[in-house]
């Protein structure tokens, strides 16, 4: 193998690593790069080129379409896929920057306003993720409804990846506290996710076809809001205030009525 081939292979691997830092999964990065090379093409050609199991390719394609990185075209009942313009990565980063730019001053106001008794806290990593789930359950257990309302936008695998080996303990905690959960999620969530969610007990799931694509889960109780940001790194923003929580619950109820 020539030195030039080593350079090409090494460069492709570096690109995949960088794509994952922008929020794409490993398989999504592989499929996106294959599509850039092939152009408008059928799934079969992508599977051959990517050298991945067909289900992994189809799951990656669905995620890429949901996130706006890939478009689907129909030609004589044949589904064709095409990579979007790479500029979309810059657009999404700019959107996240604008959202953070608008949100941070509001969070600062909540944090500094002693009269409103608002507690704002940031948690990071797996340990912070577990701590947050425990506090959400403790919060909802004190509420009359004993119900967590969740708005999902992240990938259907992000939560289970983040919770890792603590999943069974989480299920037991929900059962022990007799907690109910309602989730509004993207319609693209897999059947496997929906079945797993249902097995957690006392759950309701509705979906909407579009509009939930940011890498975020928002958990809402009557006393707090938990904003879980899964990509590019696991970060949780907690807002503990009943008035703020009620505003989020009102928004959730609107989504719940629109969802199916």
VEXSE-527563 format. One record per residue (C-alpha): residue in three letters; residue number from 1; x, z negated, y. Coordinates in pm, 1 decimal. Layout:
BEGIN
r=ALA; k=NUM; X=X; Z=Z; Y=Y $
...
//
This chain:
BEGIN
r=UNK; k=1; X=0.0; Z=0.0; Y=0.0 $
r=UNK; k=2; X=143.5; Z=98.6; Y=339.0 $
r=UNK; k=3; X=207.8; Z=-135.1; Y=629.7 $
r=UNK; k=4; X=-73.4; Z=34.3; Y=825.1 $
r=UNK; k=5; X=-325.7; Z=-61.0; Y=557.8 $
r=UNK; k=6; X=-214.4; Z=-423.5; Y=577.3 $
r=UNK; k=7; X=-267.2; Z=-414.1; Y=953.6 $
r=UNK; k=8; X=-618.6; Z=-267.6; Y=912.6 $
r=UNK; k=9; X=-719.1; Z=-524.4; Y=648.6 $
r=UNK; k=10; X=-578.9; Z=-814.6; Y=848.6 $
r=UNK; k=11; X=-752.4; Z=-689.3; Y=1162.4 $
r=UNK; k=12; X=-1088.5; Z=-664.3; Y=983.2 $
r=UNK; k=13; X=-1053.9; Z=-1018.4; Y=849.4 $
r=UNK; k=14; X=-980.1; Z=-1148.3; Y=1198.8 $
r=UNK; k=15; X=-1286.4; Z=-969.3; Y=1333.6 $
r=UNK; k=16; X=-1504.2; Z=-1130.8; Y=1066.1 $
r=UNK; k=17; X=-1374.0; Z=-1475.3; Y=1163.0 $
r=UNK; k=18; X=-1445.9; Z=-1403.8; Y=1528.7 $
r=UNK; k=19; X=-1796.8; Z=-1279.2; Y=1446.4 $
r=UNK; k=20; X=-1873.6; Z=-1603.2; Y=1264.5 $
r=UNK; k=21; X=-1767.1; Z=-1793.0; Y=1576.0 $
r=UNK; k=22; X=-2031.5; Z=-1591.2; Y=1763.0 $
r=UNK; k=23; X=-2306.1; Z=-1710.8; Y=1530.4 $
r=UNK; k=24; X=-2304.4; Z=-1460.3; Y=1244.1 $
r=UNK; k=25; X=-2281.6; Z=-1574.8; Y=884.5 $
r=UNK; k=26; X=-2001.6; Z=-1451.6; Y=658.8 $
r=UNK; k=27; X=-2221.4; Z=-1191.8; Y=486.1 $
r=UNK; k=28; X=-2384.9; Z=-1091.9; Y=813.9 $
r=UNK; k=29; X=-2039.2; Z=-1020.3; Y=959.5 $
r=UNK; k=30; X=-1947.3; Z=-805.3; Y=659.7 $
r=UNK; k=31; X=-2272.8; Z=-607.7; Y=671.1 $
r=UNK; k=32; X=-2255.6; Z=-558.6; Y=1049.0 $
r=UNK; k=33; X=-1901.1; Z=-416.9; Y=1027.2 $
r=UNK; k=34; X=-2007.0; Z=-185.6; Y=743.3 $
r=UNK; k=35; X=-2297.8; Z=-58.7; Y=953.0 $
r=UNK; k=36; X=-2070.4; Z=6.5; Y=1248.9 $
r=UNK; k=37; X=-1860.5; Z=225.2; Y=1020.8 $
r=UNK; k=38; X=-2144.9; Z=404.2; Y=840.7 $
r=UNK; k=39; X=-2391.1; Z=446.5; Y=1124.8 $
r=UNK; k=40; X=-2758.3; Z=506.4; Y=1042.2 $
r=UNK; k=41; X=-2785.5; Z=455.7; Y=667.3 $
r=UNK; k=42; X=-2986.5; Z=322.9; Y=373.4 $
r=UNK; k=43; X=-2942.9; Z=-21.4; Y=219.8 $
r=UNK; k=44; X=-2794.6; Z=126.1; Y=-97.3 $
r=UNK; k=45; X=-2496.6; Z=267.9; Y=88.7 $
r=UNK; k=46; X=-2442.5; Z=-63.7; Y=264.8 $
r=UNK; k=47; X=-2443.0; Z=-247.5; Y=-69.7 $
r=UNK; k=48; X=-2180.0; Z=-9.5; Y=-210.8 $
r=UNK; k=49; X=-1955.5; Z=-38.2; Y=92.1 $
r=UNK; k=50; X=-1995.1; Z=-414.6; Y=143.9 $
r=UNK; k=51; X=-1939.3; Z=-490.6; Y=-226.1 $
r=UNK; k=52; X=-2192.9; Z=-774.3; Y=-212.7 $
r=UNK; k=53; X=-2492.0; Z=-849.9; Y=-433.6 $
r=UNK; k=54; X=-2798.3; Z=-656.9; Y=-316.8 $
r=UNK; k=55; X=-2994.4; Z=-975.3; Y=-234.8 $
r=UNK; k=56; X=-2708.9; Z=-1102.9; Y=-17.7 $
r=UNK; k=57; X=-2706.2; Z=-770.2; Y=167.3 $
r=UNK; k=58; X=-3084.2; Z=-769.1; Y=217.6 $
r=UNK; k=59; X=-3080.0; Z=-1130.2; Y=339.3 $
r=UNK; k=60; X=-2797.4; Z=-1046.4; Y=579.5 $
r=UNK; k=61; X=-2983.9; Z=-740.5; Y=705.5 $
r=UNK; k=62; X=-3298.9; Z=-945.7; Y=768.6 $
r=UNK; k=63; X=-3098.6; Z=-1201.9; Y=964.9 $
r=UNK; k=64; X=-2922.7; Z=-932.6; Y=1167.4 $
r=UNK; k=65; X=-3253.0; Z=-763.1; Y=1248.9 $
r=UNK; k=66; X=-3409.3; Z=-1096.1; Y=1354.7 $
r=UNK; k=67; X=-3112.2; Z=-1170.3; Y=1578.8 $
r=UNK; k=68; X=-3124.1; Z=-823.6; Y=1734.6 $
r=UNK; k=69; X=-2787.6; Z=-702.0; Y=1605.7 $
r=UNK; k=70; X=-2937.7; Z=-435.0; Y=1377.4 $
r=UNK; k=71; X=-3232.6; Z=-199.3; Y=1422.4 $
r=UNK; k=72; X=-3457.0; Z=-53.0; Y=1151.6 $
r=UNK; k=73; X=-3579.3; Z=306.8; Y=1146.3 $
r=UNK; k=74; X=-3836.9; Z=464.0; Y=916.1 $
r=UNK; k=75; X=-3789.1; Z=821.8; Y=795.9 $
r=UNK; k=76; X=-4026.6; Z=965.7; Y=535.2 $
r=UNK; k=77; X=-4099.1; Z=614.9; Y=402.4 $
r=UNK; k=78; X=-3726.9; Z=545.8; Y=371.6 $
r=UNK; k=79; X=-3595.7; Z=245.5; Y=563.8 $
r=UNK; k=80; X=-3272.5; Z=312.9; Y=751.6 $
r=UNK; k=81; X=-3052.1; Z=56.5; Y=924.9 $
r=UNK; k=82; X=-2826.8; Z=93.9; Y=1227.7 $
r=UNK; k=83; X=-2589.4; Z=-147.6; Y=1399.1 $
r=UNK; k=84; X=-2678.6; Z=-226.1; Y=1757.5 $
r=UNK; k=85; X=-2442.7; Z=-177.7; Y=2049.0 $
r=UNK; k=86; X=-2170.1; Z=-447.8; Y=2033.6 $
r=UNK; k=87; X=-2249.1; Z=-530.0; Y=2396.9 $
r=UNK; k=88; X=-2537.4; Z=-739.5; Y=2258.9 $
r=UNK; k=89; X=-2287.2; Z=-1016.1; Y=2181.4 $
r=UNK; k=90; X=-2199.1; Z=-1039.2; Y=2548.8 $
r=UNK; k=91; X=-2567.2; Z=-1031.7; Y=2644.4 $
r=UNK; k=92; X=-2650.1; Z=-1318.9; Y=2409.1 $
r=UNK; k=93; X=-2355.9; Z=-1526.2; Y=2532.3 $
r=UNK; k=94; X=-2469.2; Z=-1467.2; Y=2889.8 $
r=UNK; k=95; X=-2823.1; Z=-1571.8; Y=2795.5 $
r=UNK; k=96; X=-2693.7; Z=-1894.5; Y=2637.6 $
r=UNK; k=97; X=-2476.5; Z=-1957.0; Y=2943.8 $
r=UNK; k=98; X=-2776.2; Z=-1907.3; Y=3174.9 $
r=UNK; k=99; X=-2991.6; Z=-2138.5; Y=2962.0 $
r=UNK; k=100; X=-2723.7; Z=-2409.3; Y=2960.5 $
r=UNK; k=101; X=-2666.2; Z=-2361.0; Y=3334.0 $
r=UNK; k=102; X=-3037.6; Z=-2426.0; Y=3398.5 $
r=UNK; k=103; X=-3072.1; Z=-2707.4; Y=3144.1 $
r=UNK; k=104; X=-2769.3; Z=-2922.6; Y=3226.0 $
r=UNK; k=105; X=-2876.1; Z=-3016.8; Y=3583.5 $
r=UNK; k=106; X=-3221.9; Z=-3110.4; Y=3453.3 $
r=UNK; k=107; X=-3066.5; Z=-3325.6; Y=3182.9 $
r=UNK; k=108; X=-2840.1; Z=-3487.3; Y=3441.4 $
r=UNK; k=109; X=-3143.1; Z=-3571.9; Y=3655.8 $
r=UNK; k=110; X=-3316.6; Z=-3727.8; Y=3357.3 $
r=UNK; k=111; X=-3004.3; Z=-3923.2; Y=3270.1 $
r=UNK; k=112; X=-2949.3; Z=-4053.9; Y=3622.9 $
r=UNK; k=113; X=-3312.0; Z=-4137.8; Y=3700.0 $
r=UNK; k=114; X=-3333.5; Z=-4504.0; Y=3605.4 $
r=UNK; k=115; X=-3698.7; Z=-4538.2; Y=3704.4 $
r=UNK; k=116; X=-3807.0; Z=-4294.6; Y=3432.6 $
r=UNK; k=117; X=-3617.9; Z=-4481.2; Y=3155.6 $
r=UNK; k=118; X=-3481.8; Z=-4162.3; Y=3004.0 $
r=UNK; k=119; X=-3196.4; Z=-4173.6; Y=2755.3 $
r=UNK; k=120; X=-3002.6; Z=-3849.8; Y=2701.4 $
r=UNK; k=121; X=-2731.7; Z=-3837.6; Y=2438.4 $
r=UNK; k=122; X=-2515.9; Z=-3571.0; Y=2272.1 $
r=UNK; k=123; X=-2415.3; Z=-3592.7; Y=1906.0 $
r=UNK; k=124; X=-2182.6; Z=-3357.2; Y=1720.6 $
r=UNK; k=125; X=-2087.8; Z=-3266.1; Y=1365.6 $
r=UNK; k=126; X=-2229.5; Z=-3372.1; Y=1029.1 $
r=UNK; k=127; X=-2217.7; Z=-3745.4; Y=1104.4 $
r=UNK; k=128; X=-2398.9; Z=-3696.8; Y=1433.7 $
r=UNK; k=129; X=-2653.7; Z=-3473.2; Y=1259.4 $
r=UNK; k=130; X=-2736.9; Z=-3744.6; Y=1002.9 $
r=UNK; k=131; X=-2754.7; Z=-4013.0; Y=1272.9 $
r=UNK; k=132; X=-2998.6; Z=-3798.7; Y=1467.9 $
r=UNK; k=133; X=-3228.9; Z=-3741.1; Y=1166.9 $
r=UNK; k=134; X=-3235.4; Z=-4114.7; Y=1097.6 $
r=UNK; k=135; X=-3330.1; Z=-4188.7; Y=1458.9 $
r=UNK; k=136; X=-3599.4; Z=-3917.3; Y=1459.2 $
r=UNK; k=137; X=-3755.2; Z=-4073.5; Y=1148.6 $
r=UNK; k=138; X=-3732.4; Z=-4422.3; Y=1300.8 $
r=UNK; k=139; X=-3896.0; Z=-4291.5; Y=1618.8 $
r=UNK; k=140; X=-4186.5; Z=-4120.1; Y=1442.0 $
r=UNK; k=141; X=-4239.2; Z=-4417.8; Y=1209.4 $
r=UNK; k=142; X=-4327.7; Z=-4622.4; Y=1518.6 $
r=UNK; k=143; X=-4584.2; Z=-4362.4; Y=1629.9 $
r=UNK; k=144; X=-4950.6; Z=-4370.0; Y=1535.0 $
r=UNK; k=145; X=-4949.0; Z=-4008.0; Y=1414.3 $
r=UNK; k=146; X=-4636.0; Z=-4048.8; Y=1198.2 $
r=UNK; k=147; X=-4583.5; Z=-3675.5; Y=1246.5 $
r=UNK; k=148; X=-4276.7; Z=-3472.8; Y=1339.4 $
r=UNK; k=149; X=-4344.3; Z=-3138.8; Y=1509.4 $
r=UNK; k=150; X=-4064.6; Z=-2884.8; Y=1465.4 $
r=UNK; k=151; X=-3992.3; Z=-2552.1; Y=1635.8 $
r=UNK; k=152; X=-3751.7; Z=-2346.3; Y=1426.4 $
r=UNK; k=153; X=-3536.8; Z=-2063.5; Y=1552.7 $
r=UNK; k=154; X=-3215.8; Z=-2105.6; Y=1358.7 $
r=UNK; k=155; X=-3145.0; Z=-1933.7; Y=1028.0 $
r=UNK; k=156; X=-3351.1; Z=-2070.6; Y=738.0 $
r=UNK; k=157; X=-3028.1; Z=-2189.2; Y=572.9 $
r=UNK; k=158; X=-2874.8; Z=-2368.7; Y=873.3 $
r=UNK; k=159; X=-3060.1; Z=-2698.7; Y=827.9 $
r=UNK; k=160; X=-2980.5; Z=-2728.6; Y=456.5 $
r=UNK; k=161; X=-2616.3; Z=-2637.2; Y=516.7 $
r=UNK; k=162; X=-2586.0; Z=-2897.3; Y=791.1 $
r=UNK; k=163; X=-2754.3; Z=-3179.3; Y=597.9 $
r=UNK; k=164; X=-2548.4; Z=-3112.7; Y=284.9 $
r=UNK; k=165; X=-2548.5; Z=-3390.2; Y=24.0 $
r=UNK; k=166; X=-2767.3; Z=-3619.1; Y=236.4 $
r=UNK; k=167; X=-3076.0; Z=-3403.8; Y=171.8 $
r=UNK; k=168; X=-3220.6; Z=-3616.8; Y=-110.7 $
r=UNK; k=169; X=-3169.6; Z=-3933.7; Y=92.7 $
r=UNK; k=170; X=-3354.8; Z=-3764.2; Y=380.3 $
r=UNK; k=171; X=-3646.0; Z=-3670.6; Y=154.0 $
r=UNK; k=172; X=-3665.3; Z=-4026.0; Y=23.4 $
r=UNK; k=173; X=-3660.1; Z=-4164.7; Y=377.7 $
r=UNK; k=174; X=-3951.0; Z=-3938.5; Y=479.8 $
r=UNK; k=175; X=-4146.1; Z=-4047.3; Y=172.2 $
r=UNK; k=176; X=-4069.6; Z=-4414.6; Y=228.0 $
r=UNK; k=177; X=-4190.5; Z=-4397.4; Y=589.9 $
r=UNK; k=178; X=-4490.8; Z=-4176.3; Y=496.7 $
r=UNK; k=179; X=-4389.6; Z=-3909.1; Y=751.3 $
r=UNK; k=180; X=-4571.2; Z=-3577.5; Y=799.3 $
r=UNK; k=181; X=-4403.2; Z=-3261.3; Y=931.0 $
r=UNK; k=182; X=-4535.3; Z=-2948.8; Y=1101.5 $
r=UNK; k=183; X=-4304.2; Z=-2649.2; Y=1146.1 $
r=UNK; k=184; X=-4346.0; Z=-2328.9; Y=1348.4 $
r=UNK; k=185; X=-4087.7; Z=-2081.3; Y=1221.3 $
r=UNK; k=186; X=-3995.9; Z=-1710.7; Y=1236.5 $
r=UNK; k=187; X=-4193.8; Z=-1495.6; Y=992.7 $
r=UNK; k=188; X=-3864.0; Z=-1379.3; Y=843.4 $
r=UNK; k=189; X=-3794.3; Z=-1716.4; Y=679.9 $
r=UNK; k=190; X=-3745.2; Z=-1662.3; Y=307.0 $
r=UNK; k=191; X=-3989.1; Z=-1756.7; Y=33.1 $
r=UNK; k=192; X=-3721.9; Z=-1991.2; Y=-105.1 $
r=UNK; k=193; X=-3711.8; Z=-2181.3; Y=224.0 $
r=UNK; k=194; X=-4090.5; Z=-2207.6; Y=241.6 $
r=UNK; k=195; X=-4112.5; Z=-2337.4; Y=-115.9 $
r=UNK; k=196; X=-3836.4; Z=-2592.1; Y=-54.7 $
r=UNK; k=197; X=-3999.3; Z=-2709.8; Y=266.5 $
r=UNK; k=198; X=-4335.4; Z=-2748.2; Y=90.1 $
r=UNK; k=199; X=-4177.1; Z=-2962.0; Y=-184.1 $
r=UNK; k=200; X=-4070.7; Z=-3216.4; Y=76.2 $
r=UNK; k=201; X=-4434.3; Z=-3332.7; Y=82.0 $
r=UNK; k=202; X=-4685.9; Z=-3377.2; Y=364.1 $
r=UNK; k=203; X=-4571.0; Z=-3056.2; Y=534.0 $
r=UNK; k=204; X=-4745.0; Z=-2772.0; Y=714.1 $
r=UNK; k=205; X=-4576.2; Z=-2442.1; Y=798.1 $
r=UNK; k=206; X=-4692.0; Z=-2164.0; Y=1028.5 $
r=UNK; k=207; X=-4499.8; Z=-1853.2; Y=1132.2 $
r=UNK; k=208; X=-4487.2; Z=-1616.6; Y=1426.5 $
r=UNK; k=209; X=-4351.7; Z=-1259.2; Y=1404.5 $
r=UNK; k=210; X=-4111.9; Z=-1277.5; Y=1698.6 $
r=UNK; k=211; X=-3983.7; Z=-1492.9; Y=1979.7 $
r=UNK; k=212; X=-3788.6; Z=-1754.5; Y=1780.8 $
r=UNK; k=213; X=-3433.6; Z=-1625.1; Y=1739.9 $
r=UNK; k=214; X=-3202.6; Z=-1878.7; Y=1907.0 $
r=UNK; k=215; X=-2980.9; Z=-2086.6; Y=1670.3 $
r=UNK; k=216; X=-3182.9; Z=-2402.6; Y=1745.7 $
r=UNK; k=217; X=-3426.8; Z=-2644.7; Y=1581.3 $
r=UNK; k=218; X=-3632.6; Z=-2870.0; Y=1809.2 $
r=UNK; k=219; X=-3779.7; Z=-3185.5; Y=1650.5 $
r=UNK; k=220; X=-4044.8; Z=-3365.5; Y=1853.7 $
r=UNK; k=221; X=-4201.8; Z=-3707.5; Y=1811.3 $
r=UNK; k=222; X=-4420.0; Z=-3899.5; Y=2054.7 $
r=UNK; k=223; X=-4112.0; Z=-4080.7; Y=2181.0 $
r=UNK; k=224; X=-3820.2; Z=-3840.0; Y=2165.6 $
r=UNK; k=225; X=-3700.8; Z=-3479.2; Y=2146.5 $
r=UNK; k=226; X=-3409.0; Z=-3365.0; Y=1933.6 $
r=UNK; k=227; X=-3254.8; Z=-3025.3; Y=2012.3 $
r=UNK; k=228; X=-3029.2; Z=-2921.2; Y=1723.3 $
r=UNK; k=229; X=-2790.2; Z=-2637.4; Y=1809.5 $
r=UNK; k=230; X=-2641.5; Z=-2495.2; Y=1488.1 $
r=UNK; k=231; X=-2419.3; Z=-2216.1; Y=1621.7 $
r=UNK; k=232; X=-2139.8; Z=-2179.1; Y=1709.1 $
r=UNK; k=233; X=-2084.2; Z=-2551.3; Y=1631.6 $
r=UNK; k=234; X=-2327.9; Z=-2824.1; Y=1526.8 $
r=UNK; k=235; X=-2442.2; Z=-3009.4; Y=1838.4 $
r=UNK; k=236; X=-2751.0; Z=-3225.6; Y=1895.5 $
r=UNK; k=237; X=-2903.8; Z=-3320.3; Y=2231.0 $
r=UNK; k=238; X=-3140.8; Z=-3616.8; Y=2218.9 $
r=UNK; k=239; X=-3391.1; Z=-3692.9; Y=2492.5 $
r=UNK; k=240; X=-3570.3; Z=-4026.4; Y=2449.1 $
r=UNK; k=241; X=-3867.3; Z=-4043.1; Y=2683.4 $
r=UNK; k=242; X=-4239.4; Z=-4029.7; Y=2603.3 $
r=UNK; k=243; X=-4329.6; Z=-3811.9; Y=2904.6 $
r=UNK; k=244; X=-4064.5; Z=-3552.0; Y=2819.9 $
r=UNK; k=245; X=-4169.0; Z=-3564.4; Y=2455.5 $
r=UNK; k=246; X=-4531.4; Z=-3504.1; Y=2550.7 $
r=UNK; k=247; X=-4432.5; Z=-3192.5; Y=2745.6 $
r=UNK; k=248; X=-4259.6; Z=-3055.3; Y=2437.3 $
r=UNK; k=249; X=-4557.6; Z=-3150.5; Y=2219.2 $
r=UNK; k=250; X=-4789.1; Z=-2959.1; Y=2452.3 $
r=UNK; k=251; X=-4568.8; Z=-2650.6; Y=2414.4 $
r=UNK; k=252; X=-4562.6; Z=-2697.2; Y=2038.0 $
r=UNK; k=253; X=-4943.2; Z=-2711.1; Y=2022.7 $
r=UNK; k=254; X=-4964.7; Z=-2378.4; Y=2207.2 $
r=UNK; k=255; X=-4726.1; Z=-2220.6; Y=1956.0 $
r=UNK; k=256; X=-4916.3; Z=-2380.7; Y=1666.9 $
r=UNK; k=257; X=-5240.4; Z=-2215.9; Y=1782.1 $
r=UNK; k=258; X=-5071.0; Z=-1875.0; Y=1809.3 $
r=UNK; k=259; X=-4892.1; Z=-1900.8; Y=1474.9 $
r=UNK; k=260; X=-5043.2; Z=-1804.2; Y=1139.7 $
//
